Amino acid sequence: MILTDRCLNGLKETYAALGVPTGNTVRAVEIMKACAVAHISNTNTEAQAGSKYKKIDVTEGDCASLVAECSGYFDAVVAAIS
C-alpha cells in the first residue's frame, strides 16, 4: 500500500524523535477521524462542532462505503503510531 510505504513506515519513530507523546497523537488522529466521518455521513451537529459549525447542503445517500474507506485510513495512521 502506497500510504504505508511512503508515509507510515517510521512514523512512530519520527514522533518519538521529536518528543511528541504517542497517546496525544493517537487522540488527535481519532478526533480528526470523528470529524471526517461526521462530515461524510452528514451527521455533524453544532453541538459537536461548536463555534466552527457550518451547515453544508449535501445530497442525501448511503455513504457507508466511503465512511468505511476513510475510517480505514485513519485507523492505519493510529496503528502506525501505536
MDTraj code that builds the backbone (N, CA, C; nanometers):
import mdtraj as md
import numpy as np

residues = "MET ILE LEU THR ASP ARG CYS LEU ASN GLY LEU LYS GLU THR TYR ALA ALA LEU GLY VAL PRO THR GLY ASN THR VAL ARG ALA VAL GLU ILE MET LYS ALA CYS ALA VAL ALA HIS ILE SER ASN THR ASN THR GLU ALA GLN ALA GLY SER LYS TYR LYS LYS ILE ASP VAL THR GLU GLY ASP CYS ALA SER LEU VAL ALA GLU CYS SER GLY TYR PHE ASP ALA VAL VAL ALA ALA ILE SER".split()
xyz = np.array([
    [0.0843, -0.1174, 0.0000],
    [0.0000, 0.0000, 0.0000],
    [0.0893, 0.1244, 0.0000],
    [0.0608, 0.2165, -0.0865],
    [0.1427, 0.3364, -0.1011],
    [0.1441, 0.4187, 0.0270],
    [0.0288, 0.4305, 0.0920],
    [0.0215, 0.5074, 0.2169],
    [0.1203, 0.4536, 0.3196],
    [0.1249, 0.3234, 0.3328],
    [0.2161, 0.2616, 0.4290],
    [0.3609, 0.2828, 0.3878],
    [0.3914, 0.2541, 0.2623],
    [0.5299, 0.2638, 0.2158],
    [0.5851, 0.4050, 0.2200],
    [0.5070, 0.5015, 0.1809],
    [0.5564, 0.6389, 0.1675],
    [0.5366, 0.7262, 0.2909],
    [0.4358, 0.6961, 0.3704],
    [0.4028, 0.7874, 0.4810],
    [0.4111, 0.7256, 0.6200],
    [0.3689, 0.6033, 0.6344],
    [0.3515, 0.5482, 0.7683],
    [0.4727, 0.4746, 0.8229],
    [0.5547, 0.4181, 0.7350],
    [0.6750, 0.3500, 0.7831],
    [0.7646, 0.4499, 0.8546],
    [0.7948, 0.4235, 0.9770],
    [0.8813, 0.5102, 1.0555],
    [0.8115, 0.6274, 1.1217],
    [0.6789, 0.6356, 1.1080],
    [0.6062, 0.7493, 1.1659],
    [0.6178, 0.7508, 1.3184],
    [0.6058, 0.6346, 1.3806],
    [0.6158, 0.6276, 1.5267],
    [0.7534, 0.6751, 1.5734],
    [0.8574, 0.6317, 1.5037],
    [0.9923, 0.6706, 1.5391],
    [1.0142, 0.8207, 1.5202],
    [0.9533, 0.8764, 1.4161],
    [0.9645, 1.0198, 1.3900],
    [0.9033, 1.1000, 1.5040],
    [0.7822, 1.0625, 1.5442],
    [0.7175, 1.1322, 1.6555],
    [0.7972, 1.1167, 1.7848],
    [0.8502, 0.9974, 1.8072],
    [0.9310, 0.9741, 1.9278],
    [1.0563, 1.0610, 1.9261],
    [1.1218, 1.0708, 1.8105],
    [1.2430, 1.1521, 1.7991],
    [1.2132, 1.3001, 1.8218],
    [1.0932, 1.3430, 1.7884],
    [1.0537, 1.4818, 1.8082],
    [0.9996, 1.5075, 1.9488],
    [0.9838, 1.4004, 2.0269],
    [0.9334, 1.4133, 2.1626],
    [0.7831, 1.4321, 2.1718],
    [0.7115, 1.3919, 2.0682],
    [0.5659, 1.4052, 2.0666],
    [0.5057, 1.2820, 2.1351],
    [0.4246, 1.3005, 2.2389],
    [0.3648, 1.1866, 2.3090],
    [0.2719, 1.1060, 2.2168],
    [0.2910, 0.9769, 2.2136],
    [0.2120, 0.8897, 2.1270],
    [0.0635, 0.8967, 2.1597],
    [0.0304, 0.8938, 2.2878],
    [-0.1106, 0.8968, 2.3267],
    [-0.1822, 1.0204, 2.2763],
    [-0.1158, 1.1358, 2.2860],
    [-0.1763, 1.2600, 2.2380],
    [-0.1945, 1.2577, 2.0870],
    [-0.0982, 1.2014, 2.0178],
    [-0.1066, 1.1938, 1.8721],
    [-0.2207, 1.1027, 1.8301],
    [-0.2334, 0.9889, 1.8953],
    [-0.3434, 0.8964, 1.8655],
    [-0.4770, 0.9652, 1.8901],
    [-0.4883, 1.0360, 2.0001],
    [-0.6135, 1.1069, 2.0319],
    [-0.6463, 1.2111, 1.9249],
    [-0.5470, 1.2842, 1.8780],
    [-0.5688, 1.3847, 1.7734],
    [-0.6167, 1.3204, 1.6437],
    [-0.5568, 1.2081, 1.6075],
    [-0.5987, 1.1379, 1.4852],
    [-0.7408, 1.0850, 1.5012],
    [-0.7754, 1.0347, 1.6187],
    [-0.9120, 0.9861, 1.6432],
    [-1.0144, 1.0996, 1.6334],
    [-0.9774, 1.2184, 1.6792],
    [-1.0673, 1.3343, 1.6676],
    [-1.0836, 1.3727, 1.5211],
    [-0.9745, 1.3722, 1.4458],
    [-0.9836, 1.4025, 1.3025],
    [-1.0712, 1.3003, 1.2306],
    [-1.0576, 1.1735, 1.2698],
    [-1.1401, 1.0685, 1.2104],
    [-1.2876, 1.0935, 1.2393],
    [-1.3197, 1.1255, 1.3637],
    [-1.4593, 1.1511, 1.4014],
    [-1.5170, 1.2678, 1.3229],
    [-1.4383, 1.3719, 1.3047],
    [-1.4846, 1.4886, 1.2275],
    [-1.5066, 1.4516, 1.0811],
    [-1.4123, 1.3797, 1.0231],
    [-1.4253, 1.3407, 0.8827],
    [-1.5476, 1.2523, 0.8620],
    [-1.5667, 1.1551, 0.9492],
    [-1.6820, 1.0653, 0.9384],
    [-1.8122, 1.1423, 0.9542],
    [-1.8161, 1.2372, 1.0466],
    [-1.9374, 1.3174, 1.0665],
    [-1.9697, 1.3993, 0.9426],
    [-1.8692, 1.4527, 0.8788],
    [-1.8935, 1.5305, 0.7563],
    [-1.9374, 1.4404, 0.6411],
    [-1.8711, 1.3278, 0.6252],
    [-1.9055, 1.2361, 0.5159],
    [-2.0461, 1.1816, 0.5325],
    [-2.0806, 1.1436, 0.6540],
    [-2.2111, 1.0829, 0.6794],
    [-2.3203, 1.1862, 0.7060],
    [-2.2826, 1.3126, 0.7007],
    [-2.3755, 1.4236, 0.7230],
    [-2.4431, 1.4146, 0.8600],
    [-2.3657, 1.3778, 0.9607],
    [-2.4171, 1.3692, 1.0975],
    [-2.3545, 1.4736, 1.1888],
    [-2.2799, 1.5665, 1.1313],
    [-2.2180, 1.6716, 1.2109],
    [-2.3260, 1.7645, 1.2658],
    [-2.3094, 1.8054, 1.3894],
    [-2.4063, 1.8956, 1.4521],
    [-2.3327, 2.0123, 1.5172],
    [-2.4061, 2.1164, 1.5457],
    [-2.3472, 2.2317, 1.6121],
    [-2.2974, 2.1936, 1.7511],
    [-2.3667, 2.1016, 1.8166],
    [-2.3253, 2.0565, 1.9494],
    [-2.1879, 1.9900, 1.9447],
    [-2.1588, 1.9186, 1.8361],
    [-2.0297, 1.8520, 1.8228],
    [-1.9202, 1.9482, 1.7782],
    [-1.9536, 2.0372, 1.6868],
    [-1.8518, 2.1226, 1.6251],
    [-1.8305, 2.2551, 1.6961],
    [-1.9263, 2.2977, 1.7759],
    [-1.9119, 2.4243, 1.8471],
    [-1.9178, 2.5437, 1.7537],
    [-1.8349, 2.6429, 1.7820],
    [-1.8393, 2.7681, 1.7059],
    [-1.7923, 2.7521, 1.5619],
    [-1.7262, 2.6427, 1.5308],
    [-1.6767, 2.6186, 1.3949],
    [-1.7808, 2.5510, 1.3063],
    [-1.8993, 2.5233, 1.3599],
    [-2.0031, 2.4523, 1.2856],
    [-2.0488, 2.5328, 1.1651],
    [-2.0574, 2.4653, 1.0522],
    [-2.1078, 2.5264, 0.9316],
    [-2.1943, 2.4235, 0.8595],
    [-2.3206, 2.4543, 0.8402],
    [-2.4118, 2.3620, 0.7732],
    [-2.3813, 2.3629, 0.6238],
    [-2.3639, 2.2457, 0.5688],
    [-2.3342, 2.2310, 0.4271],
    [-2.4458, 2.1473, 0.3649],
    [-2.5035, 2.1986, 0.2568],
    [-2.6054, 2.1212, 0.1862],
    [-2.5385, 2.0093, 0.1081],
    [-2.5857, 1.8888, 0.1291],
    [-2.5298, 1.7723, 0.0608],
    [-2.6421, 1.6888, 0.0036],
    [-2.6090, 1.6091, -0.0936],
    [-2.7039, 1.5146, -0.1492],
    [-2.7130, 1.3967, -0.0543],
    [-2.8324, 1.3646, -0.0120],
    [-2.8518, 1.2530, 0.0797],
    [-2.8264, 1.1213, 0.0073],
    [-2.7733, 1.0272, 0.0792],
    [-2.7493, 0.8952, 0.0219],
    [-2.6721, 0.8086, 0.1195],
    [-2.6480, 0.6868, 0.0786],
    [-2.5746, 0.5929, 0.1623],
    [-2.4251, 0.6085, 0.1368],
    [-2.3560, 0.6581, 0.2348],
    [-2.2120, 0.6806, 0.2227],
    [-2.1328, 0.5831, 0.3091],
    [-2.1939, 0.4707, 0.3423],
    [-2.1295, 0.3749, 0.4324],
    [-1.9949, 0.3264, 0.3792],
    [-1.9863, 0.3019, 0.2498],
    [-1.8598, 0.2518, 0.1958],
    [-1.7523, 0.3600, 0.1996],
    [-1.7900, 0.4856, 0.1771],
    [-1.6940, 0.5955, 0.1854],
    [-1.6495, 0.6179, 0.3295],
    [-1.7426, 0.6076, 0.4234],
    [-1.7095, 0.6201, 0.5657],
    [-1.6117, 0.5088, 0.6051],
    [-1.6382, 0.3880, 0.5601],
    [-1.5505, 0.2751, 0.5932],
    [-1.4109, 0.2949, 0.5350],
    [-1.4033, 0.3426, 0.4111],
    [-1.2728, 0.3651, 0.3492],
    [-1.1958, 0.4742, 0.4228],
    [-1.2625, 0.5839, 0.4496],
    [-1.1995, 0.6949, 0.5210],
    [-1.1524, 0.6505, 0.6597],
    [-1.2377, 0.5793, 0.7307],
    [-1.2030, 0.5310, 0.8641],
    [-1.0801, 0.4418, 0.8607],
    [-1.0711, 0.3602, 0.7571],
    [-0.9566, 0.2708, 0.7428],
    [-0.8245, 0.3446, 0.7336],
    [-0.8247, 0.4586, 0.6650],
    [-0.7017, 0.5374, 0.6540],
    [-0.6601, 0.5939, 0.7897],
    [-0.7561, 0.6459, 0.8641],
    [-0.7244, 0.6973, 0.9975],
    [-0.6784, 0.5841, 1.0891],
    [-0.7433, 0.4678, 1.0787],
    [-0.7032, 0.3523, 1.1601],
    [-0.5610, 0.3088, 1.1278],
    [-0.5226, 0.3186, 1.0009],
    [-0.3865, 0.2818, 0.9606],
    [-0.2842, 0.3764, 1.0237],
    [-0.3175, 0.5040, 1.0321],
    [-0.2286, 0.6003, 1.0960],
    [-0.2156, 0.5693, 1.2447],
    [-0.3272, 0.5423, 1.3104],
    [-0.3235, 0.5083, 1.4531],
    [-0.2407, 0.3831, 1.4756],
    [-0.2566, 0.2827, 1.3906],
    [-0.1803, 0.1597, 1.4050],
    [-0.0302, 0.1856, 1.3869],
    [0.0032, 0.2758, 1.2973],
    [0.1440, 0.3045, 1.2704],
    [0.2111, 0.3764, 1.3860],
    [0.1342, 0.4547, 1.4619],
    [0.1975, 0.5305, 1.5709],
    [0.1759, 0.4680, 1.7078],
    [0.1000, 0.3605, 1.7126],
    [0.0748, 0.2931, 1.8411],
    [0.1826, 0.1911, 1.8720],
])
top = md.Topology()
chain = top.add_chain()
for i, resn in enumerate(residues, 1):
    res = top.add_residue(resn, chain, resSeq=i)
    for name in ("N", "CA", "C"):
        top.add_atom(name, md.element.get_by_symbol(name[0]), res)
traj = md.Trajectory(xyz[None], top)
